[in-house]
Amino acid sequence: MAQQTLTEGLNALIRQKPVAQSDLESAALFVLDTLACAIGARQTRPAQILAKISPPKVDDVDKAAFYVGGVSHILEMDDLHRASVTHPGSVVIPAAWAFAHLCDLRGKAFLHAVLAGYEACTRVGMAVGKEHYRVWHNTATCGPFGSAMAVALLDKLDDTQTVWALGNAGTQSAGLWEFLSAGAMSKHLHTARGAQAGLMAARLAKEGFTGPARILEGEKGFFKGLCPDPDSSAVLRDADATWQLVQTSIKPWPCCRHTHPTIDAAIELHQLLSGAEIAKVEVGTYQAAIDVCDRPDPTEPYGARFSLQHCVAAALATGKVIAESFESEARARFADLRRRVTLGVDLQVDAGYPDAWGTVVTVETTDGRRLRTQRRECKGDPGNPVTPGDLRAKAQELIGTAGISNSEAARFIEAVFALLDDAPVRDLRLEELVV
């Protein structure tokens, strides 16, 4: 008998995993978070370009997934799974929504598919190794596995068809970090294509379009081509653990998640400083955070969202980080404080990554005081979660920034939670809000 491949094992693990009501409730929260991020971004320049080139028509499932996947990631407010370093929601949920809407499916099947999609995306992501992330954007490369798995469940693919879908999702994996050096819009294309690629792979598989079963571990497969230090056993490790969606973090601040532990620590220090002048700031973090977010003098908003120096300066100076913290006025206002920030790798923090995203922040004041605080988890992580009330408030605010009335935002929020009672996915009427 042939040995089981990793994609065969992943499909079996996901299909055998029990689904409790609490798991569906968690999935509904992540659906709300992701789709509120998508709606909130609809008036941004990248969203307008995506809509012009690929308008999200609900009868064109590929375009719908592409557009919603892209706009979900624009505001940098979408979820983050730490161990895989992926943003699963912005890839999985748009694909699942687009297919469920097209086929007029109901809420519980949709939420189950979301759980399955997160599981596939993050389990592949946990296996790629740290070196993969230096060049490749994990969300883009691992996301198609998640969108394919979600649609496979919704479209009732059998085991063989699902393995084909995962194989053809993996062969479409792509997404490079080079966009960051230029402040380009490519990151939104990563989630757009990730959602679309997996959805298309699943739909093709349903029609008999075959895909490689050894796409992950094969001699010319995903790990061999894209991963210098893979941990292939992570794909199937701890099969009885809780759903990976439950282990995913919600973002409270609109910037790269690598900056969030430092922001969280800096907000605490802001309260302790009581207005004292800052002489210097030392940030001890993990290597990946420095690789992505060492940007001492950002020249545009997107660069500022990926600047540890800017984010810690904004948090220390104001005690908060909001969308306006990255605009030109704020970048100028915090420039002097940014120059007093030094970054370094803290060996203990680095050893905990990616399971824990930590930081140590030390501030020295001009009167000689030294204040120090550290984080192993920050707000929004599973060990320090936002509440459902927090998430409702975040969704209301995001939707409101898109020029949508409070009453319509409230209707949408309640429609998401009605999915738990098996309401039709079409009742979300997302297509009316997201463009």
RODO-2510 file (C-alpha; in nm, 4 decimals, decimal comma):
residues 435
     n   res          X          Y          Z
     1     m     0,0000     0,0000     0,0000
     2     a     0,1362     0,3440    -0,0963
     3     q     0,2364     0,5698     0,1889
     4     q    -0,0078     0,8501     0,2657
     5     t     0,1035     1,1854     0,1270
     6     l     0,0981     1,5025     0,3352
     7     t    -0,1999     1,6456     0,1486
     8     e    -0,3895     1,3194     0,1927
     9     g    -0,3108     1,3300     0,5639
    10     l    -0,4083     1,6959     0,5911
    11     n    -0,7419     1,6332     0,4221
    12     a    -0,8123     1,3383     0,6531
    13     l    -0,7099     1,5332     0,9653
    14     i    -0,9424     1,8208     0,8794
    15     r    -1,2397     1,6074     0,7828
    16     q    -1,2139     1,4004     1,1016
    17     k    -1,1852     1,6992     1,3339
    18     p    -1,4948     1,7490     1,5519
    19     v    -1,6766     2,0823     1,5306
    20     a    -1,8309     2,2216     1,8488
    21     q    -2,0769     2,5081     1,8686
    22     s    -1,8044     2,7183     2,0290
    23     d    -1,5845     2,6587     1,7221
    24     l    -1,8580     2,7910     1,4945
    25     e    -1,9012     3,0908     1,7234
    26     s    -1,5297     3,1638     1,6961
    27     a    -1,5489     3,1311     1,3184
    28     a    -1,8329     3,3845     1,3084
    29     l    -1,6158     3,6357     1,4957
    30     f    -1,3360     3,5950     1,2418
    31     v    -1,5802     3,6266     0,9531
    32     l    -1,7023     3,9536     1,1011
    33     d    -1,3481     4,0804     1,1498
    34     t    -1,2306     3,9943     0,7989
    35     l    -1,5351     4,1252     0,6153
    36     a    -1,5418     4,4453     0,8215
    37     c    -1,1795     4,4996     0,7146
    38     a    -1,2870     4,4504     0,3534
    39     i    -1,5756     4,6953     0,3786
    40     g    -1,3657     4,9499     0,5644
    41     a    -1,1105     4,9574     0,2830
    42     r    -1,3534     5,0076    -0,0046
    43     q    -1,2762     5,3776    -0,0573
    44     t    -0,8980     5,3371    -0,0582
    45     r    -0,6996     5,3824    -0,3783
    46     p    -0,5932     5,0134    -0,4000
    47     a    -0,9564     4,9030    -0,3625
    48     q    -1,0695     5,1385    -0,6357
    49     i    -0,8057     4,9989    -0,8709
    50     l    -0,8996     4,6398    -0,7891
    51     a    -1,2663     4,7185    -0,8513
    52     k    -1,1884     4,8818    -1,1856
    53     i    -0,9801     4,5935    -1,3175
    54     s    -1,1649     4,3035    -1,1526
    55     p    -1,5126     4,4187    -1,0471
    56     p    -1,6572     4,1859    -0,7806
    57     k    -1,9671     4,0498    -0,9507
    58     v    -2,1328     3,7846    -0,7360
    59     d    -2,2173     3,5749    -1,0410
    60     d    -1,8451     3,5682    -1,1262
    61     v    -1,7119     3,3748    -0,8294
    62     d    -1,3450     3,4119    -0,9227
    63     k    -1,3629     3,7915    -0,9471
    64     a    -1,5647     3,8138    -0,6263
    65     a    -1,3068     3,6117    -0,4323
    66     f    -1,0194     3,8059    -0,5895
    67     y    -1,1629     4,1466    -0,5015
    68     v    -1,2752     4,0701    -0,1460
    69     g    -0,9481     3,8875    -0,0796
    70     g    -0,7532     4,1912    -0,1916
    71     v    -0,9470     4,4561    -0,0006
    72     s    -0,9548     4,2490     0,3190
    73     h    -0,5806     4,3053     0,3582
    74     i    -0,5507     4,6746     0,2696
    75     l    -0,6026     4,8291     0,6129
    76     e    -0,3574     4,5930     0,7882
    77     m    -0,6311     4,5154     1,0418
    78     d    -0,7007     4,1522     0,9453
    79     d    -0,6180     3,8543     1,1645
    80     l    -0,2805     3,6856     1,2157
    81     h    -0,1890     3,3275     1,3073
    82     r     0,1428     3,3500     1,4902
    83     a     0,2896     3,0026     1,4514
    84     s     0,2425     3,0071     1,0722
    85     v     0,2931     3,3832     1,0271
    86     t    -0,0131     3,3945     0,8005
    87     h    -0,3218     3,6123     0,7694
    88     p    -0,5646     3,3270     0,6962
    89     g    -0,8890     3,5240     0,7094
    90     s    -0,8154     3,7494     0,4135
    91     v    -0,7616     3,4464     0,1873
    92     v    -0,9964     3,1791     0,3226
    93     i    -1,3076     3,3814     0,4046
    94     p    -1,3388     3,5682     0,0701
    95     a    -1,3150     3,2427    -0,1250
    96     a    -1,5638     3,0646     0,0997
    97     w    -1,8032     3,3607     0,0920
    98     a    -1,7892     3,3945    -0,2873
    99     f    -1,8655     3,0257    -0,3429
   100     a    -2,1312     3,0056    -0,0709
   101     h    -2,3038     3,3145    -0,2094
   102     l    -2,2982     3,1824    -0,5656
   103     c    -2,4484     2,8481    -0,4600
   104     d    -2,6892     2,9966    -0,2035
   105     l    -2,5442     2,7957     0,0838
   106     r    -2,6236     2,8407     0,4504
   107     g    -2,4369     2,9636     0,7524
   108     k    -2,3258     2,6509     0,9361
   109     a    -2,1702     2,4885     0,6303
   110     f    -1,9960     2,8172     0,5530
   111     l    -1,8554     2,8513     0,9053
   112     h    -1,7367     2,4895     0,9049
   113     a    -1,5600     2,5540     0,5744
   114     v    -1,3903     2,8593     0,7257
   115     l    -1,2564     2,6435     1,0101
   116     a    -1,1256     2,3921     0,7580
   117     g    -0,9630     2,6572     0,5440
   118     y    -0,7806     2,8147     0,8373
   119     e    -0,6584     2,4691     0,9365
   120     a    -0,5088     2,3939     0,5955
   121     c    -0,3491     2,7360     0,5506
   122     t    -0,1914     2,7487     0,8952
   123     r    -0,0730     2,3871     0,9080
   124     v     0,1157     2,4347     0,5834
   125     g     0,2387     2,7685     0,7184
   126     m     0,3723     2,6096     1,0368
   127     a     0,5784     2,3728     0,8234
   128     v     0,7551     2,6172     0,5897
   129     g     1,0354     2,7101     0,8320
   130     k     1,1729     3,0484     0,9313
   131     e     1,3883     3,1003     0,6216
   132     h     1,0882     3,0876     0,3872
   133     y     0,9565     3,4113     0,5380
   134     r     1,2715     3,6072     0,4522
   135     v     1,1743     3,6088     0,0828
   136     w     0,8232     3,4684     0,0575
   137     h     0,5055     3,6112     0,2112
   138     n     0,3562     3,3137     0,3955
   139     t    -0,0004     3,4356     0,3526
   140     a     0,0437     3,4361    -0,0239
   141     t     0,2204     3,1015    -0,0481
   142     c     0,0182     2,9068     0,2088
   143     g    -0,3145     3,0836     0,1621
   144     p    -0,4215     2,8948    -0,1528
   145     f    -0,4177     2,5682     0,0429
   146     g    -0,6695     2,7253     0,2816
   147     s    -0,9043     2,8663     0,0202
   148     a    -0,8936     2,5368    -0,1706
   149     m    -0,9792     2,3363     0,1411
   150     a    -1,2674     2,5655     0,2344
   151     v    -1,4258     2,5438    -0,1101
   152     a    -1,3625     2,1678    -0,1238
   153     l    -1,5882     2,1256     0,1794
   154     l    -1,8531     2,3610     0,0453
   155     d    -1,8583     2,1921    -0,2945
   156     k    -1,8585     1,8444    -0,1367
   157     l    -1,5407     1,7238    -0,3071
   158     d    -1,4423     1,3659    -0,2250
   159     d    -1,1009     1,2789    -0,0818
   160     t    -0,9325     1,2313    -0,4188
   161     q    -1,0734     1,5546    -0,5587
   162     t    -0,9657     1,7445    -0,2477
   163     v    -0,6082     1,6205    -0,2820
   164     w    -0,6121     1,7357    -0,6461
   165     a    -0,7393     2,0744    -0,5308
   166     l    -0,4632     2,1071    -0,2712
   167     g    -0,2041     2,0001    -0,5271
   168     n    -0,3123     2,2637    -0,7764
   169     a    -0,3435     2,5256    -0,5037
   170     g     0,0177     2,4610    -0,4067
   171     t     0,1479     2,4853    -0,7616
   172     q     0,0042     2,8388    -0,7770
   173     s     0,1768     2,9507    -0,4566
   174     a     0,3639     3,2805    -0,4918
   175     g     0,4139     3,6167    -0,3248
   176     l     0,7435     3,7958    -0,2619
   177     w     0,8389     4,0593    -0,0033
   178     e     1,0119     4,2847    -0,2564
   179     f     0,7054     4,5104    -0,2676
   180     l     0,7947     4,6399     0,0774
   181     s     1,1135     4,8160    -0,0239
   182     a     0,9151     5,0275    -0,2697
   183     g     0,5984     5,0688    -0,0625
   184     a     0,4095     4,9050    -0,3513
   185     m     0,0538     4,7688    -0,3423
   186     s     0,1518     4,4085    -0,4214
   187     k     0,0624     4,2735    -0,0762
   188     h    -0,3067     4,3157    -0,1553
   189     l    -0,2546     4,1128    -0,4719
   190     h    -0,1141     3,8339    -0,2532
   191     t    -0,4418     3,7811    -0,0691
   192     a    -0,6526     3,8448    -0,3793
   193     r    -0,4724     3,5782    -0,5780
   194     g    -0,4525     3,3478    -0,2790
   195     a    -0,8304     3,3474    -0,2453
   196     q    -0,8899     3,3133    -0,6172
   197     a    -0,6239     3,0465    -0,6773
   198     g    -0,7520     2,8048    -0,4156
   199     l    -1,1134     2,8542    -0,5173
   200     m    -1,0288     2,7840    -0,8809
   201     a    -0,8220     2,4796    -0,7843
   202     a    -1,1181     2,3310    -0,5969
   203     r    -1,3668     2,4032    -0,8744
   204     l    -1,1356     2,2485    -1,1327
   205     a    -1,0889     1,9397    -0,9161
   206     k    -1,4657     1,8938    -0,8974
   207     e    -1,4640     1,8612    -1,2773
   208     g    -1,1827     1,6036    -1,2741
   209     f    -0,8807     1,8335    -1,3205
   210     t    -0,6031     1,6411    -1,1459
   211     g    -0,3322     1,7784    -0,9194
   212     p    -0,0135     1,6388    -0,7603
   213     a    -0,0652     1,4509    -0,4344
   214     r     0,2977     1,5143    -0,3301
   215     i     0,2880     1,8887    -0,3910
   216     l     0,4333     1,9550    -0,0447
   217     e     0,7035     1,6911    -0,0003
   218     g     0,7811     1,5948    -0,3605
   219     e     1,1298     1,6266    -0,5093
   220     k     1,0062     1,9182    -0,7190
   221     g     0,7408     2,0310    -0,4729
   222     f     0,6602     2,3240    -0,2462
   223     f     0,9066     2,2503     0,0347
   224     k     1,1931     2,1719    -0,2012
   225     g     1,1423     2,4830    -0,4098
   226     l     1,0441     2,7484    -0,1563
   227     c     1,1600     2,6347     0,1872
   228     p     1,5290     2,6121     0,2895
   229     d     1,4451     2,4740     0,6353
   230     p     1,0996     2,3103     0,6277
   231     d     0,9507     2,1164     0,9168
   232     s     0,7242     1,8870     0,7172
   233     s     0,6034     1,7022     1,0274
   234     a     0,4231     2,0192     1,1401
   235     v     0,1564     1,9672     0,8743
   236     l     0,0052     1,6774     1,0681
   237     r     0,1457     1,7392     1,4170
   238     d    -0,0946     1,7617     1,7149
   239     a    -0,3937     1,6509     1,5121
   240     d    -0,6139     1,6594     1,8222
   241     a    -0,5323     2,0220     1,9072
   242     t    -0,8030     2,2848     1,8973
   243     w    -0,8860     2,4299     1,5571
   244     q    -0,6104     2,6637     1,4439
   245     l    -0,8689     2,9383     1,3920
   246     v    -0,9137     2,9472     1,7694
   247     q    -0,5379     3,0024     1,8014
   248     t    -0,5429     3,3021     1,5655
   249     s    -0,4974     3,6617     1,6801
   250     i    -0,7198     3,9634     1,6141
   251     k    -0,5485     4,2944     1,5393
   252     p    -0,6386     4,6014     1,7455
   253     w    -0,4027     4,8394     1,5586
   254     p    -0,3839     4,9142     1,1830
   255     c    -0,0246     4,8125     1,1121
   256     c     0,2010     4,5119     1,0691
   257     r     0,1442     4,2564     1,3446
   258     h     0,5198     4,2391     1,4053
   259     t     0,4922     4,5898     1,5530
   260     h     0,2065     4,5051     1,7895
   261     p     0,3974     4,3598     2,0868
   262     t     0,6162     4,6707     2,0866
   263     i     0,3133     4,8986     2,0555
   264     d     0,1453     4,7201     2,3439
   265     a     0,4540     4,7658     2,5632
   266     a     0,4977     5,1280     2,4541
   267     i     0,1399     5,2163     2,5456
   268     e     0,2077     5,0922     2,8978
   269     l     0,5273     5,2998     2,9113
   270     h     0,3424     5,6068     2,7850
   271     q     0,1283     5,5914     3,0979
   272     l     0,4354     5,5534     3,3198
   273     l     0,6247     5,8395     3,1568
   274     s     0,3669     6,0998     3,2654
   275     g     0,4955     6,3434     3,0042
   276     a     0,8685     6,3054     3,0808
   277     e     1,1016     6,3756     2,7885
   278     i     1,2510     6,0694     2,6234
   279     a     1,6267     6,0525     2,5648
   280     k     1,6411     5,7143     2,3938
   281     v     1,4383     5,4005     2,3302
   282     e     1,5707     5,0454     2,2964
   283     v     1,3544     4,7752     2,1392
   284     g     1,4595     4,4118     2,1794
   285     t     1,2610     4,1865     1,9510
   286     y     1,2921     3,8801     1,7237
   287     q     1,4843     3,8734     1,3968
   288     a     1,1814     3,8450     1,1663
   289     a     1,0335     4,1656     1,3088
   290     i     1,3548     4,3508     1,2270
   291     d     1,3768     4,1921     0,8817
   292     v     1,0301     4,3221     0,7939
   293     c     0,9934     4,6357     1,0076
   294     d     1,3335     4,8059     1,0409
   295     r     1,2345     5,1306     0,8726
   296     p     1,3726     5,4338     1,0599
   297     d     1,2452     5,7021     0,8219
   298     p     0,9261     5,5928     0,6422
   299     t     0,8226     5,8259     0,3626
   300     e     0,4648     5,7128     0,3041
   301     p     0,1818     5,5658     0,5146
   302     y     0,2349     5,2025     0,4158
   303     g     0,6017     5,2196     0,5056
   304     a     0,5102     5,3707     0,8414
   305     r     0,2777     5,0783     0,9106
   306     f     0,5825     4,8541     0,8672
   307     s     0,8164     5,0664     1,0810
   308     l     0,8931     4,9544     1,4351
   309     q     1,0616     5,2897     1,4946
   310     h     0,7548     5,4854     1,3894
   311     c     0,5032     5,2647     1,5679
   312     v     0,6884     5,2725     1,9000
   313     a     0,7334     5,6500     1,8703
   314     a     0,3627     5,7031     1,8050
   315     a     0,2617     5,4781     2,0939
   316     l     0,5065     5,6378     2,3392
   317     a     0,4061     5,9901     2,2405
   318     t     0,0279     5,9495     2,2305
   319     g    -0,0621     5,6243     2,4049
   320     k    -0,2455     5,4953     2,0982
   321     v    -0,1944     5,3925     1,7361
   322     i    -0,4725     5,4724     1,4891
   323     a    -0,5005     5,5206     1,1129
   324     e    -0,3984     5,8858     1,1376
   325     s    -0,0752     5,7833     1,3138
   326     f     0,0766     5,6984     0,9746
   327     e    -0,0157     6,0047     0,7713
   328     s     0,2299     6,2792     0,6720
   329     e     0,1589     6,5067     0,9684
   330     a     0,2189     6,2267     1,2183
   331     r     0,5297     6,1050     1,0362
   332     a     0,6758     6,4543     1,0634
   333     r     0,5695     6,4972     1,4262
   334     f     0,7311     6,1735     1,5425
   335     a     1,0459     6,2013     1,3280
   336     d     1,2685     6,3284     1,6094
   337     l     1,1566     6,0557     1,8501
   338     r     1,2016     5,7897     1,5796
   339     r     1,5685     5,8854     1,5546
   340     r     1,6140     5,8006     1,9220
   341     v     1,4883     5,4437     1,8720
   342     t     1,7352     5,1573     1,8303
   343     l     1,6380     4,8020     1,7402
   344     g     1,8113     4,4813     1,8387
   345     v     1,7489     4,1095     1,8618
   346     d     1,6666     3,9888     2,2108
   347     l     1,7847     3,6279     2,2208
   348     q     1,5125     3,5099     2,4583
   349     v     1,2405     3,6787     2,2566
   350     d     1,3854     3,5452     1,9311
   351     a     1,3964     3,1900     2,0684
   352     g     1,0222     3,2041     2,1365
   353     y     0,9282     3,3097     1,7838
   354     p     0,7047     3,2201     1,5987
   355     d     0,5021     3,0546     1,8745
   356     a     0,5294     3,3747     2,0778
   357     w     0,5705     3,7226     1,9312
   358     g     0,7404     3,9177     2,2069
   359     t     0,9392     4,2315     2,2795
   360     v     1,1386     4,4144     2,5451
   361     v     1,1152     4,7948     2,5384
   362     t     1,3393     5,0178     2,7499
   363     v     1,3009     5,3941     2,7683
   364     e     1,5571     5,6304     2,9175
   365     t     1,4338     5,9778     3,0099
   366     t     1,6385     6,2973     3,0016
   367     d     1,6297     6,3070     3,3825
   368     g     1,8053     5,9671     3,3994
   369     r     1,5155     5,7300     3,4685
   370     r     1,5036     5,3891     3,2931
   371     l     1,1652     5,2292     3,2378
   372     r     1,1405     4,8776     3,0998
   373     t     0,8544     4,6479     3,0071
   374     q     0,8194     4,3328     2,8035
   375     r     0,5576     4,1262     2,6288
   376     r     0,5255     3,7626     2,5344
   377     e     0,1707     3,8140     2,4121
   378     c    -0,0092     4,1302     2,3175
   379     k    -0,3664     4,2443     2,2895
   380     g    -0,5657     4,0278     2,0520
   381     d    -0,3589     3,7115     2,0995
   382     p    -0,5407     3,3975     2,2188
   383     g    -0,3883     3,4421     2,5652
   384     n    -0,4957     3,8072     2,5782
   385     p    -0,8012     3,8117     2,3527
   386     v    -1,0267     4,0915     2,2450
   387     t    -1,3833     4,0377     2,3619
   388     p    -1,6818     3,9901     2,1302
   389     g    -1,7841     4,3382     2,2356
   390     d    -1,4436     4,4739     2,1346
   391     l    -1,4769     4,3032     1,7997
   392     r    -1,8263     4,4401     1,7405
   393     a    -1,6960     4,7885     1,8158
   394     k    -1,4004     4,7398     1,5796
   395     a    -1,6323     4,6213     1,3026
   396     q    -1,8727     4,9110     1,3572
   397     e    -1,5865     5,1598     1,3374
   398     l    -1,4279     5,0025     1,0283
   399     i    -1,7577     4,9924     0,8410
   400     g    -1,8347     5,3479     0,9476
   401     t    -1,5080     5,4767     0,8019
   402     a    -1,6303     5,3554     0,4626
   403     g    -1,9234     5,5975     0,4742
   404     i    -2,1844     5,3383     0,5688
   405     s    -2,4535     5,4278     0,8184
   406     n    -2,4508     5,2964     1,1745
   407     s    -2,7810     5,1201     1,1154
   408     e    -2,6539     4,9385     0,8080
   409     a    -2,3340     4,8448     0,9893
   410     a    -2,5413     4,7070     1,2767
   411     r    -2,7570     4,5099     1,0315
   412     f    -2,4478     4,3544     0,8756
   413     i    -2,3006     4,2610     1,2121
   414     e    -2,6216     4,0878     1,3184
   415     a    -2,6400     3,9099     0,9826
   416     v    -2,2954     3,7612     1,0451
   417     f    -2,4038     3,6231     1,3815
   418     a    -2,7255     3,4911     1,2237
   419     l    -2,5054     3,2485     1,0315
   420     l    -2,4850     3,0549     1,3581
   421     d    -2,8598     2,9926     1,3234
   422     d    -2,7944     2,8680     0,9674
   423     a    -2,9161     3,1802     0,7904
   424     p    -2,8324     3,1981     0,4181
   425     v    -2,4917     3,3464     0,3392
   426     r    -2,6634     3,5736     0,0866
   427     d    -2,8358     3,7491     0,3771
   428     l    -2,5045     3,9214     0,4514
   429     r    -2,5547     4,1357     0,1383
   430     l    -2,1800     4,1931     0,1451
   431     e    -2,1785     4,2768    -0,2253
   432     e    -2,3792     4,5928    -0,1487
   433     l    -2,1263     4,7172     0,1061
   434     v    -1,7820     4,6208    -0,0147
   435     v    -1,7565     4,8327    -0,3334
***
